[in-house]
Amino acid sequence: MPLYEFRCESCGERFEKLVRWSDAEQKPHCPHCGGEETRKLISTVSSFGSGESSSGLSSGGSCGSSGGFS
Ligand SMILES: [Zn+2]
């Protein structure tokens, strides 16, 4: 079930609501004022790749010729 974010056009409150796929076309009522004029906001899920910064790109040293003699 996707979690959508809505905004009430009446009172301006924003709220999140789990919406079933079958009820995706239905507008939920505002939990604050009970208004029916709610707008679905396009909220990107920001839980993917949570701050996994690639730190330390130092791969190998700068000393080249190491054990090439045979
Ligand atoms: Zn409202």
N, CA, C, O and the ligand as a Tripos MOL2 file, in Angstrom:
@<TRIPOS>MOLECULE
protein
  281   279    71     0     0
PROTEIN
NO_CHARGES

@<TRIPOS>ATOM
      1 N           0.8500   -1.2000    0.0000 N.3       1 MET1
      2 CA          0.0000    0.0000    0.0000 C.3       1 MET1
      3 C           0.8760    1.2360    0.0000 C.2       1 MET1
      4 O           1.7230    1.4020    0.8780 O.2       1 MET1
      5 N           0.6840    2.0710   -0.9430 N.am      2 PRO2
      6 CA          1.5060    3.2850   -0.9900 C.3       2 PRO2
      7 C           1.0290    4.3270    0.0170 C.2       2 PRO2
      8 O          -0.1560    4.4190    0.3380 O.2       2 PRO2
      9 N           1.9620    5.0840    0.4870 N.am      3 LEU3
     10 CA          1.6420    6.1620    1.4110 C.3       3 LEU3
     11 C           1.6380    7.4690    0.6320 C.2       3 LEU3
     12 O           2.6670    7.9240    0.1340 O.2       3 LEU3
     13 N           0.4840    8.0420    0.5430 N.am      4 TYR4
     14 CA          0.3720    9.2960   -0.1900 C.3       4 TYR4
     15 C           0.3080   10.4600    0.7730 C.2       4 TYR4
     16 O          -0.0860   10.3270    1.9310 O.2       4 TYR4
     17 N           0.7040   11.5880    0.2590 N.am      5 GLU5
     18 CA          0.5970   12.7970    1.0500 C.3       5 GLU5
     19 C          -0.4620   13.6800    0.4060 C.2       5 GLU5
     20 O          -0.4540   13.9170   -0.8020 O.2       5 GLU5
     21 N          -1.3480   14.1450    1.2210 N.am      6 PHE6
     22 CA         -2.4270   14.9860    0.7360 C.3       6 PHE6
     23 C          -2.3510   16.3510    1.3690 C.2       6 PHE6
     24 O          -1.7370   16.5500    2.4170 O.2       6 PHE6
     25 N          -2.9790   17.2630    0.7150 N.am      7 ARG7
     26 CA         -3.1130   18.5840    1.3010 C.3       7 ARG7
     27 C          -4.5530   19.0160    1.1750 C.2       7 ARG7
     28 O          -5.1770   18.8810    0.1230 O.2       7 ARG7
     29 N          -5.0570   19.5310    2.2580 N.am      8 CYS8
     30 CA         -6.4410   19.9740    2.2680 C.3       8 CYS8
     31 C          -6.5250   21.3640    1.6390 C.2       8 CYS8
     32 O          -5.7640   22.2690    1.9790 O.2       8 CYS8
     33 N          -7.4560   21.5020    0.7280 N.am      9 GLU9
     34 CA         -7.6230   22.7940    0.0730 C.3       9 GLU9
     35 C          -8.4030   23.7680    0.9440 C.2       9 GLU9
     36 O          -8.4000   24.9750    0.7060 O.2       9 GLU9
     37 N          -9.0560   23.2360    1.9340 N.am     10 SER10
     38 CA         -9.8820   24.0830    2.7860 C.3      10 SER10
     39 C          -9.0820   24.7380    3.8930 C.2      10 SER10
     40 O          -9.1420   25.9510    4.0920 O.2      10 SER10
     41 N          -8.3290   23.9110    4.6150 N.am     11 CYS11
     42 CA         -7.5940   24.4590    5.7510 C.3      11 CYS11
     43 C          -6.0920   24.4670    5.5120 C.2      11 CYS11
     44 O          -5.3360   25.0420    6.2950 O.2      11 CYS11
     45 N          -5.6620   23.8300    4.4310 N.am     12 GLY12
     46 CA         -4.2450   23.8710    4.0890 C.3      12 GLY12
     47 C          -3.3990   22.8760    4.8520 C.2      12 GLY12
     48 O          -2.1750   22.8660    4.7180 O.2      12 GLY12
     49 N          -4.0280   22.0540    5.6380 N.am     13 GLU13
     50 CA         -3.2680   21.0700    6.3990 C.3      13 GLU13
     51 C          -2.7840   19.9540    5.4740 C.2      13 GLU13
     52 O          -3.4670   19.5500    4.5330 O.2      13 GLU13
     53 N          -1.6050   19.4860    5.7720 N.am     14 ARG14
     54 CA         -1.0640   18.3630    5.0190 C.3      14 ARG14
     55 C          -1.0920   17.1290    5.8930 C.2      14 ARG14
     56 O          -0.7940   17.1760    7.0870 O.2      14 ARG14
     57 N          -1.4510   16.0460    5.2810 N.am     15 PHE15
     58 CA         -1.5010   14.8070    6.0480 C.3      15 PHE15
     59 C          -1.1470   13.6470    5.1320 C.2      15 PHE15
     60 O          -1.2740   13.7160    3.9100 O.2      15 PHE15
     61 N          -0.7000   12.5860    5.7740 N.am     16 GLU16
     62 CA         -0.3390   11.3950    5.0250 C.3      16 GLU16
     63 C          -1.3760   10.3230    5.2630 C.2      16 GLU16
     64 O          -1.9650   10.2190    6.3390 O.2      16 GLU16
     65 N          -1.5820    9.5370    4.2410 N.am     17 LYS17
     66 CA         -2.5950    8.5010    4.3650 C.3      17 LYS17
     67 C          -2.2260    7.3190    3.4960 C.2      17 LYS17
     68 O          -1.8190    7.4650    2.3430 O.2      17 LYS17
     69 N          -2.3770    6.1740    4.0690 N.am     18 LEU18
     70 CA         -2.1830    4.9650    3.2870 C.3      18 LEU18
     71 C          -3.4130    4.7170    2.4370 C.2      18 LEU18
     72 O          -4.5370    4.6630    2.9350 O.2      18 LEU18
     73 N          -3.1780    4.5700    1.1610 N.am     19 VAL19
     74 CA         -4.2800    4.3990    0.2420 C.3      19 VAL19
     75 C          -4.1450    3.0610   -0.4630 C.2      19 VAL19
     76 O          -3.0860    2.7170   -0.9870 O.2      19 VAL19
     77 N          -5.2060    2.3410   -0.4640 N.am     20 ARG20
     78 CA         -5.1880    1.0810   -1.2030 C.3      20 ARG20
     79 C          -5.1420    1.3710   -2.6950 C.2      20 ARG20
     80 O          -5.5420    2.4400   -3.1560 O.2      20 ARG20
     81 N          -4.6550    0.4120   -3.4160 N.am     21 TRP21
     82 CA         -4.5860    0.5870   -4.8630 C.3      21 TRP21
     83 C          -5.9850    0.7450   -5.4390 C.2      21 TRP21
     84 O          -6.1910    1.4940   -6.3940 O.2      21 TRP21
     85 N          -6.9250    0.0490   -4.8630 N.am     22 SER22
     86 CA         -8.2920    0.1200   -5.3870 C.3      22 SER22
     87 C          -8.9490    1.4460   -5.0240 C.2      22 SER22
     88 O          -9.9120    1.8690   -5.6640 O.2      22 SER22
     89 N          -8.4210    2.0940   -3.9940 N.am     23 ASP23
     90 CA         -8.9950    3.3650   -3.5660 C.3      23 ASP23
     91 C          -8.1080    4.5430   -3.9440 C.2      23 ASP23
     92 O          -8.2270    5.6380   -3.3950 O.2      23 ASP23
     93 N          -7.2320    4.2900   -4.8820 N.am     24 ALA24
     94 CA         -6.2670    5.3310   -5.2310 C.3      24 ALA24
     95 C          -6.9280    6.5310   -5.8850 C.2      24 ALA24
     96 O          -6.4030    7.6440   -5.8460 O.2      24 ALA24
     97 N          -8.0740    6.2940   -6.4810 N.am     25 GLU25
     98 CA         -8.7340    7.3840   -7.1830 C.3      25 GLU25
     99 C          -9.6470    8.1830   -6.2650 C.2      25 GLU25
    100 O         -10.1840    9.2220   -6.6480 O.2      25 GLU25
    101 N          -9.8120    7.6820   -5.0580 N.am     26 GLN26
    102 CA        -10.7110    8.3700   -4.1450 C.3      26 GLN26
    103 C          -9.9350    9.3710   -3.3000 C.2      26 GLN26
    104 O          -8.7950    9.1400   -2.8990 O.2      26 GLN26
    105 N         -10.5790   10.4520   -3.0550 N.am     27 LYS27
    106 CA         -9.9580   11.4690   -2.2160 C.3      27 LYS27
    107 C         -10.3590   11.2500   -0.7630 C.2      27 LYS27
    108 O         -11.5420   11.1200   -0.4490 O.2      27 LYS27
    109 N          -9.3860   11.2120    0.1020 N.am     28 PRO28
    110 CA         -9.7050   11.0800    1.5200 C.3      28 PRO28
    111 C         -10.1860   12.4030    2.0850 C.2      28 PRO28
    112 O          -9.8800   13.4760    1.5650 O.2      28 PRO28
    113 N         -10.9210   12.3000    3.1280 N.am     29 HIS29
    114 CA        -11.3670   13.5210    3.7900 C.3      29 HIS29
    115 C         -10.2610   14.0470    4.6910 C.2      29 HIS29
    116 O          -9.4510   13.2950    5.2320 O.2      29 HIS29
    117 N         -10.2610   15.3250    4.8250 N.am     30 CYS30
    118 CA         -9.2580   15.9410    5.6840 C.3      30 CYS30
    119 C          -9.5290   15.5650    7.1440 C.2      30 CYS30
    120 O         -10.6400   15.7430    7.6440 O.2      30 CYS30
    121 N          -8.5100   15.0490    7.8140 N.am     31 PRO31
    122 CA         -8.6920   14.6490    9.2130 C.3      31 PRO31
    123 C          -8.7900   15.8460   10.1490 C.2      31 PRO31
    124 O          -9.1560   15.7010   11.3150 O.2      31 PRO31
    125 N          -8.4640   17.0160    9.6390 N.am     32 HIS32
    126 CA         -8.4540   18.2070   10.4900 C.3      32 HIS32
    127 C          -9.7950   18.9230   10.4690 C.2      32 HIS32
    128 O         -10.3660   19.2520   11.5080 O.2      32 HIS32
    129 N         -10.2780   19.1530    9.2560 N.am     33 CYS33
    130 CA        -11.5260   19.9070    9.1680 C.3      33 CYS33
    131 C         -12.6340   19.0930    8.5020 C.2      33 CYS33
    132 O         -13.7770   19.5390    8.4130 O.2      33 CYS33
    133 N         -12.2840   17.9020    8.0390 N.am     34 GLY34
    134 CA        -13.2990   17.0660    7.4370 C.3      34 GLY34
    135 C         -13.6580   17.4640    6.0190 C.2      34 GLY34
    136 O         -14.6380   16.9810    5.4520 O.2      34 GLY34
    137 N         -12.8580   18.3450    5.4570 N.am     35 GLY35
    138 CA        -13.1330   18.8020    4.1110 C.3      35 GLY35
    139 C         -12.8780   17.7230    3.0840 C.2      35 GLY35
    140 O         -12.0750   16.8150    3.2960 O.2      35 GLY35
    141 N         -13.5590   17.8340    1.9900 N.am     36 GLU36
    142 CA        -13.4220   16.8320    0.9390 C.3      36 GLU36
    143 C         -12.4810   17.2950   -0.1670 C.2      36 GLU36
    144 O         -12.0780   16.5110   -1.0270 O.2      36 GLU36
    145 N         -12.1440   18.5610   -0.1310 N.am     37 GLU37
    146 CA        -11.2560   19.0830   -1.1650 C.3      37 GLU37
    147 C          -9.8080   18.8430   -0.7570 C.2      37 GLU37
    148 O          -9.1370   19.7140   -0.2020 O.2      37 GLU37
    149 N          -9.3630   17.6570   -1.0470 N.am     38 THR38
    150 CA         -7.9740   17.3310   -0.7430 C.3      38 THR38
    151 C          -7.2350   17.0380   -2.0370 C.2      38 THR38
    152 O          -7.7900   16.4910   -2.9900 O.2      38 THR38
    153 N          -6.0300   17.4000   -2.0390 N.am     39 ARG39
    154 CA         -5.2090   17.2100   -3.2360 C.3      39 ARG39
    155 C          -4.0590   16.2740   -2.9380 C.2      39 ARG39
    156 O          -3.3630   16.4140   -1.9320 O.2      39 ARG39
    157 N          -3.8760   15.3350   -3.8160 N.am     40 LYS40
    158 CA         -2.7820   14.3910   -3.6230 C.3      40 LYS40
    159 C          -1.4750   15.0410   -4.0570 C.2      40 LYS40
    160 O          -1.3490   15.5680   -5.1620 O.2      40 LYS40
    161 N          -0.5240   14.9850   -3.1600 N.am     41 LEU41
    162 CA          0.7760   15.5520   -3.4800 C.3      41 LEU41
    163 C           1.6900   14.4590   -3.9910 C.2      41 LEU41
    164 O           1.6490   13.3170   -3.5320 O.2      41 LEU41
    165 N           2.4960   14.8310   -4.9310 N.am     42 ILE42
    166 CA          3.4710   13.8750   -5.4390 C.3      42 ILE42
    167 C           4.6780   13.9030   -4.5280 C.2      42 ILE42
    168 O           5.5200   14.7980   -4.5990 O.2      42 ILE42
    169 N           4.7370   12.9180   -3.6870 N.am     43 SER43
    170 CA          5.8310   12.8660   -2.7370 C.3      43 SER43
    171 C           6.7380   11.7070   -3.0910 C.2      43 SER43
    172 O           6.3260   10.5480   -3.1150 O.2      43 SER43
    173 N           7.9450   12.0420   -3.3570 N.am     44 THR44
    174 CA          8.8980   10.9920   -3.6920 C.3      44 THR44
    175 C           9.3810   10.3140   -2.4260 C.2      44 THR44
    176 O           9.6730   10.9600   -1.4200 O.2      44 THR44
    177 N           9.4540    9.0420   -2.5010 N.am     45 VAL45
    178 CA          9.9210    8.2930   -1.3500 C.3      45 VAL45
    179 C          11.4170    8.4970   -1.2050 C.2      45 VAL45
    180 O          12.2000    8.1460   -2.0880 O.2      45 VAL45
    181 N          11.7890    9.0580   -0.1010 N.am     46 SER46
    182 CA         13.1830    9.4440    0.0880 C.3      46 SER46
    183 C          13.9250    8.4590    0.9730 C.2      46 SER46
    184 O          14.9440    8.8000    1.5730 O.2      46 SER46
    185 N          13.4220    7.2570    1.0530 N.am     47 SER47
    186 CA         14.0770    6.2840    1.9310 C.3      47 SER47
    187 C          15.0800    5.4340    1.1630 C.2      47 SER47
    188 O          15.8000    4.6160    1.7370 O.2      47 SER47
    189 N          15.1080    5.6460   -0.1370 N.am     48 PHE48
    190 CA         16.0630    4.8770   -0.9250 C.3      48 PHE48
    191 C          17.4330    5.5480   -0.8830 C.2      48 PHE48
    192 O          17.5470    6.7660   -1.0240 O.2      48 PHE48
    193 N          18.4530    4.7470   -0.6910 N.am     49 GLY49
    194 CA         19.8160    5.2690   -0.6740 C.3      49 GLY49
    195 C          19.9870    6.3190    0.3940 C.2      49 GLY49
    196 O          20.3600    7.4560    0.1020 O.2      49 GLY49
    197 N          19.7200    5.9550    1.6090 N.am     50 SER50
    198 CA         19.7460    6.9270    2.6860 C.3      50 SER50
    199 C          21.1840    7.2510    3.0830 C.2      50 SER50
    200 O          21.8040    6.5440    3.8760 O.2      50 SER50
    201 N          21.6790    8.3000    2.5300 N.am     51 GLY51
    202 CA         22.9750    8.8280    2.9300 C.3      51 GLY51
    203 C          24.1100    7.8330    2.9420 C.2      51 GLY51
    204 O          24.8730    7.7690    3.9060 O.2      51 GLY51
    205 N          24.2250    7.0750    1.9070 N.am     52 GLU52
    206 CA         25.3600    6.1660    1.8540 C.3      52 GLU52
    207 C          26.4150    6.7680    0.9400 C.2      52 GLU52
    208 O          26.6380    6.3060   -0.1790 O.2      52 GLU52
    209 N          27.0360    7.7770    1.4340 N.am     53 SER53
    210 CA         28.0020    8.5010    0.6240 C.3      53 SER53
    211 C          29.2570    7.6610    0.4170 C.2      53 SER53
    212 O          29.7650    7.0340    1.3460 O.2      53 SER53
    213 N          29.7250    7.6630   -0.7740 N.am     54 SER54
    214 CA         30.9200    6.8790   -1.0840 C.3      54 SER54
    215 C          32.1530    7.6440   -0.6370 C.2      54 SER54
    216 O          32.7130    8.4460   -1.3840 O.2      54 SER54
    217 N          32.5540    7.3890    0.5600 N.am     55 SER55
    218 CA         33.7250    8.0690    1.0950 C.3      55 SER55
    219 C          34.9340    7.1480    1.0040 C.2      55 SER55
    220 O          34.8480    5.9550    1.2930 O.2      55 SER55
    221 N          36.0180    7.7020    0.6110 N.am     56 GLY56
    222 CA         37.2290    6.8960    0.5090 C.3      56 GLY56
    223 C          37.3620    6.2320   -0.8450 C.2      56 GLY56
    224 O          37.1710    5.0230   -0.9740 O.2      56 GLY56
    225 N          37.6800    7.0010   -1.8260 N.am     57 LEU57
    226 CA         37.8600    6.4460   -3.1610 C.3      57 LEU57
    227 C          39.3300    6.1040   -3.4270 C.2      57 LEU57
    228 O          39.7530    5.9690   -4.5750 O.2      57 LEU57
    229 N          40.0770    5.9700   -2.3670 N.am     58 SER58
    230 CA         41.4940    5.6870   -2.5300 C.3      58 SER58
    231 C          41.7020    4.1910   -2.7560 C.2      58 SER58
    232 O          41.7490    3.4100   -1.8060 O.2      58 SER58
    233 N          41.8200    3.8170   -3.9800 N.am     59 SER59
    234 CA         42.0230    2.4020   -4.2920 C.3      59 SER59
    235 C          43.4800    2.1870   -4.7330 C.2      59 SER59
    236 O          43.8870    2.5620   -5.8320 O.2      59 SER59
    237 N          44.2160    1.5880   -3.8540 N.am     60 GLY60
    238 CA         45.6000    1.3220   -4.1990 C.3      60 GLY60
    239 C          46.4680    2.5490   -4.0570 C.2      60 GLY60
    240 O          45.9760    3.6780   -4.0730 O.2      60 GLY60
    241 N          47.7190    2.3330   -3.9240 N.am     61 GLY61
    242 CA         48.6570    3.4340   -3.7890 C.3      61 GLY61
    243 C          49.1410    3.9260   -5.1340 C.2      61 GLY61
    244 O          48.7600    3.4120   -6.1860 O.2      61 GLY61
    245 N          49.9700    4.9080   -5.0730 N.am     62 SER62
    246 CA         50.5130    5.4650   -6.3080 C.3      62 SER62
    247 C          51.8420    4.8230   -6.6760 C.2      62 SER62
    248 O          52.4500    5.1750   -7.6870 O.2      62 SER62
    249 N          52.2960    3.8750   -5.8460 N.am     63 CYS63
    250 CA         53.5300    3.1910   -6.1620 C.3      63 CYS63
    251 C          53.2480    2.0930   -7.1870 C.2      63 CYS63
    252 O          52.5980    1.0960   -6.8720 O.2      63 CYS63
    253 N          53.7100    2.2690   -8.3410 N.am     64 GLY64
    254 CA         53.3940    1.3480   -9.4230 C.3      64 GLY64
    255 C          54.1140    0.0300   -9.3520 C.2      64 GLY64
    256 O          53.6000   -0.9100   -8.7470 O.2      64 GLY64
    257 N          55.2760   -0.0770   -9.9400 N.am     65 SER65
    258 CA         55.9810   -1.3300  -10.1120 C.3      65 SER65
    259 C          56.1570   -2.1100   -8.8050 C.2      65 SER65
    260 O          57.0380   -1.7970   -8.0040 O.2      65 SER65
    261 N          55.3400   -3.0950   -8.6020 N.am     66 SER66
    262 CA         55.4530   -3.8910   -7.3870 C.3      66 SER66
    263 C          55.4650   -5.3830   -7.7760 C.2      66 SER66
    264 O          54.4420   -5.9730   -8.1230 O.2      66 SER66
    265 N          56.6360   -5.9370   -7.7020 N.am     67 GLY67
    266 CA         56.7680   -7.3680   -7.9680 C.3      67 GLY67
    267 C          56.4810   -7.7620   -9.4050 C.2      67 GLY67
    268 O          55.6490   -8.6330   -9.6580 O.2      67 GLY67
    269 N          57.1430   -7.1480  -10.3200 N.am     68 GLY68
    270 CA         56.9350   -7.5170  -11.6920 C.3      68 GLY68
    271 C          58.1060   -8.3160  -12.2560 C.2      68 GLY68
    272 O          58.1340   -8.6420  -13.4430 O.2      68 GLY68
    273 N          59.0650   -8.6270  -11.3970 N.am     69 PHE69
    274 CA         60.2390   -9.3530  -11.8720 C.3      69 PHE69
    275 C          60.0680  -10.8580  -11.7420 C.2      69 PHE69
    276 O          59.5820  -11.3310  -10.7150 O.2      69 PHE69
    277 N          60.4350  -11.5810  -12.7060 N.am     70 SER70
    278 CA         60.3270  -13.0200  -12.6030 C.3      70 SER70
    279 C          61.5720  -13.6540  -13.2230 C.2      70 SER70
    280 O          61.6950  -14.8790  -13.2470 O.2      70 SER70
    281 ZN         -8.8090   20.5060    6.1460 Zn       71 ZN71
@<TRIPOS>BOND
     1     1     2 1
     2     2     3 1
     3     3     4 2
     4     3     5 am
     5     5     6 1
     6     6     7 1
     7     7     8 2
     8     7     9 am
     9     9    10 1
    10    10    11 1
    11    11    12 2
    12    11    13 am
    13    13    14 1
    14    14    15 1
    15    15    16 2
    16    15    17 am
    17    17    18 1
    18    18    19 1
    19    19    20 2
    20    19    21 am
    21    21    22 1
    22    22    23 1
    23    23    24 2
    24    23    25 am
    25    25    26 1
    26    26    27 1
    27    27    28 2
    28    27    29 am
    29    29    30 1
    30    30    31 1
    31    31    32 2
    32    31    33 am
    33    33    34 1
    34    34    35 1
    35    35    36 2
    36    35    37 am
    37    37    38 1
    38    38    39 1
    39    39    40 2
    40    39    41 am
    41    41    42 1
    42    42    43 1
    43    43    44 2
    44    43    45 am
    45    45    46 1
    46    46    47 1
    47    47    48 2
    48    47    49 am
    49    49    50 1
    50    50    51 1
    51    51    52 2
    52    51    53 am
    53    53    54 1
    54    54    55 1
    55    55    56 2
    56    55    57 am
    57    57    58 1
    58    58    59 1
    59    59    60 2
    60    59    61 am
    61    61    62 1
    62    62    63 1
    63    63    64 2
    64    63    65 am
    65    65    66 1
    66    66    67 1
    67    67    68 2
    68    67    69 am
    69    69    70 1
    70    70    71 1
    71    71    72 2
    72    71    73 am
    73    73    74 1
    74    74    75 1
    75    75    76 2
    76    75    77 am
    77    77    78 1
    78    78    79 1
    79    79    80 2
    80    79    81 am
    81    81    82 1
    82    82    83 1
    83    83    84 2
    84    83    85 am
    85    85    86 1
    86    86    87 1
    87    87    88 2
    88    87    89 am
    89    89    90 1
    90    90    91 1
    91    91    92 2
    92    91    93 am
    93    93    94 1
    94    94    95 1
    95    95    96 2
    96    95    97 am
    97    97    98 1
    98    98    99 1
    99    99   100 2
   100    99   101 am
   101   101   102 1
   102   102   103 1
   103   103   104 2
   104   103   105 am
   105   105   106 1
   106   106   107 1
   107   107   108 2
   108   107   109 am
   109   109   110 1
   110   110   111 1
   111   111   112 2
   112   111   113 am
   113   113   114 1
   114   114   115 1
   115   115   116 2
   116   115   117 am
   117   117   118 1
   118   118   119 1
   119   119   120 2
   120   119   121 am
   121   121   122 1
   122   122   123 1
   123   123   124 2
   124   123   125 am
   125   125   126 1
   126   126   127 1
   127   127   128 2
   128   127   129 am
   129   129   130 1
   130   130   131 1
   131   131   132 2
   132   131   133 am
   133   133   134 1
   134   134   135 1
   135   135   136 2
   136   135   137 am
   137   137   138 1
   138   138   139 1
   139   139   140 2
   140   139   141 am
   141   141   142 1
   142   142   143 1
   143   143   144 2
   144   143   145 am
   145   145   146 1
   146   146   147 1
   147   147   148 2
   148   147   149 am
   149   149   150 1
   150   150   151 1
   151   151   152 2
   152   151   153 am
   153   153   154 1
   154   154   155 1
   155   155   156 2
   156   155   157 am
   157   157   158 1
   158   158   159 1
   159   159   160 2
   160   159   161 am
   161   161   162 1
   162   162   163 1
   163   163   164 2
   164   163   165 am
   165   165   166 1
   166   166   167 1
   167   167   168 2
   168   167   169 am
   169   169   170 1
   170   170   171 1
   171   171   172 2
   172   171   173 am
   173   173   174 1
   174   174   175 1
   175   175   176 2
   176   175   177 am
   177   177   178 1
   178   178   179 1
   179   179   180 2
   180   179   181 am
   181   181   182 1
   182   182   183 1
   183   183   184 2
   184   183   185 am
   185   185   186 1
   186   186   187 1
   187   187   188 2
   188   187   189 am
   189   189   190 1
   190   190   191 1
   191   191   192 2
   192   191   193 am
   193   193   194 1
   194   194   195 1
   195   195   196 2
   196   195   197 am
   197   197   198 1
   198   198   199 1
   199   199   200 2
   200   199   201 am
   201   201   202 1
   202   202   203 1
   203   203   204 2
   204   203   205 am
   205   205   206 1
   206   206   207 1
   207   207   208 2
   208   207   209 am
   209   209   210 1
   210   210   211 1
   211   211   212 2
   212   211   213 am
   213   213   214 1
   214   214   215 1
   215   215   216 2
   216   215   217 am
   217   217   218 1
   218   218   219 1
   219   219   220 2
   220   219   221 am
   221   221   222 1
   222   222   223 1
   223   223   224 2
   224   223   225 am
   225   225   226 1
   226   226   227 1
   227   227   228 2
   228   227   229 am
   229   229   230 1
   230   230   231 1
   231   231   232 2
   232   231   233 am
   233   233   234 1
   234   234   235 1
   235   235   236 2
   236   235   237 am
   237   237   238 1
   238   238   239 1
   239   239   240 2
   240   239   241 am
   241   241   242 1
   242   242   243 1
   243   243   244 2
   244   243   245 am
   245   245   246 1
   246   246   247 1
   247   247   248 2
   248   247   249 am
   249   249   250 1
   250   250   251 1
   251   251   252 2
   252   251   253 am
   253   253   254 1
   254   254   255 1
   255   255   256 2
   256   255   257 am
   257   257   258 1
   258   258   259 1
   259   259   260 2
   260   259   261 am
   261   261   262 1
   262   262   263 1
   263   263   264 2
   264   263   265 am
   265   265   266 1
   266   266   267 1
   267   267   268 2
   268   267   269 am
   269   269   270 1
   270   270   271 1
   271   271   272 2
   272   271   273 am
   273   273   274 1
   274   274   275 1
   275   275   276 2
   276   275   277 am
   277   277   278 1
   278   278   279 1
   279   279   280 2
@<TRIPOS>SUBSTRUCTURE
     1 MET1         2 RESIDUE 1 A MET
     2 PRO2         6 RESIDUE 1 A PRO
     3 LEU3        10 RESIDUE 1 A LEU
     4 TYR4        14 RESIDUE 1 A TYR
     5 GLU5        18 RESIDUE 1 A GLU
     6 PHE6        22 RESIDUE 1 A PHE
     7 ARG7        26 RESIDUE 1 A ARG
     8 CYS8        30 RESIDUE 1 A CYS
     9 GLU9        34 RESIDUE 1 A GLU
    10 SER10       38 RESIDUE 1 A SER
    11 CYS11       42 RESIDUE 1 A CYS
    12 GLY12       46 RESIDUE 1 A GLY
    13 GLU13       50 RESIDUE 1 A GLU
    14 ARG14       54 RESIDUE 1 A ARG
    15 PHE15       58 RESIDUE 1 A PHE
    16 GLU16       62 RESIDUE 1 A GLU
    17 LYS17       66 RESIDUE 1 A LYS
    18 LEU18       70 RESIDUE 1 A LEU
    19 VAL19       74 RESIDUE 1 A VAL
    20 ARG20       78 RESIDUE 1 A ARG
    21 TRP21       82 RESIDUE 1 A TRP
    22 SER22       86 RESIDUE 1 A SER
    23 ASP23       90 RESIDUE 1 A ASP
    24 ALA24       94 RESIDUE 1 A ALA
    25 GLU25       98 RESIDUE 1 A GLU
    26 GLN26      102 RESIDUE 1 A GLN
    27 LYS27      106 RESIDUE 1 A LYS
    28 PRO28      110 RESIDUE 1 A PRO
    29 HIS29      114 RESIDUE 1 A HIS
    30 CYS30      118 RESIDUE 1 A CYS
    31 PRO31      122 RESIDUE 1 A PRO
    32 HIS32      126 RESIDUE 1 A HIS
    33 CYS33      130 RESIDUE 1 A CYS
    34 GLY34      134 RESIDUE 1 A GLY
    35 GLY35      138 RESIDUE 1 A GLY
    36 GLU36      142 RESIDUE 1 A GLU
    37 GLU37      146 RESIDUE 1 A GLU
    38 THR38      150 RESIDUE 1 A THR
    39 ARG39      154 RESIDUE 1 A ARG
    40 LYS40      158 RESIDUE 1 A LYS
    41 LEU41      162 RESIDUE 1 A LEU
    42 ILE42      166 RESIDUE 1 A ILE
    43 SER43      170 RESIDUE 1 A SER
    44 THR44      174 RESIDUE 1 A THR
    45 VAL45      178 RESIDUE 1 A VAL
    46 SER46      182 RESIDUE 1 A SER
    47 SER47      186 RESIDUE 1 A SER
    48 PHE48      190 RESIDUE 1 A PHE
    49 GLY49      194 RESIDUE 1 A GLY
    50 SER50      198 RESIDUE 1 A SER
    51 GLY51      202 RESIDUE 1 A GLY
    52 GLU52      206 RESIDUE 1 A GLU
    53 SER53      210 RESIDUE 1 A SER
    54 SER54      214 RESIDUE 1 A SER
    55 SER55      218 RESIDUE 1 A SER
    56 GLY56      222 RESIDUE 1 A GLY
    57 LEU57      226 RESIDUE 1 A LEU
    58 SER58      230 RESIDUE 1 A SER
    59 SER59      234 RESIDUE 1 A SER
    60 GLY60      238 RESIDUE 1 A GLY
    61 GLY61      242 RESIDUE 1 A GLY
    62 SER62      246 RESIDUE 1 A SER
    63 CYS63      250 RESIDUE 1 A CYS
    64 GLY64      254 RESIDUE 1 A GLY
    65 SER65      258 RESIDUE 1 A SER
    66 SER66      262 RESIDUE 1 A SER
    67 GLY67      266 RESIDUE 1 A GLY
    68 GLY68      270 RESIDUE 1 A GLY
    69 PHE69      274 RESIDUE 1 A PHE
    70 SER70      278 RESIDUE 1 A SER
    71 ZN71       281 GROUP 0 **** ****
